[in-house]
Amino acid sequence: MCGCCSSDPDPDEIDCRIGARSSSPRREECVLERAEGAGRATHADKARAFTIARGECVEAAAAVEIAAVCGSASDADVERVAVLADRLVAMLTRLIR
């Protein structure tokens, strides 16, 4: 359900420009959070940064899915990103523990 309305958003009403633009900054945030986590001293600090990076990774993959719905990305792009995101999420989950 959409946070700003009482029903699920219609895929035809999605602002495609937002989905297309948001994937690159989210990908960059994920990389920056991974680097930040590696530089932390305590396990709790590292886990926090890696948890944020994992969330950014999932958001970036979702942005590519939105871009595909809008026609800005192909199904092959979505599949490739999904495979990479799954691997990255698994790695980050192991680093969090």
Secondary structure, DSSP 8 states (H G I E B T S, - for coil): --TTSSS---GGGS-HHHHHHHHHHHHHHHHHHHHHHHH-SSHHHHHHHHHHHHHHHHHHHHHHHHHHHTTSS-HHHHHHHHHHHHHHHHHHHHHH-
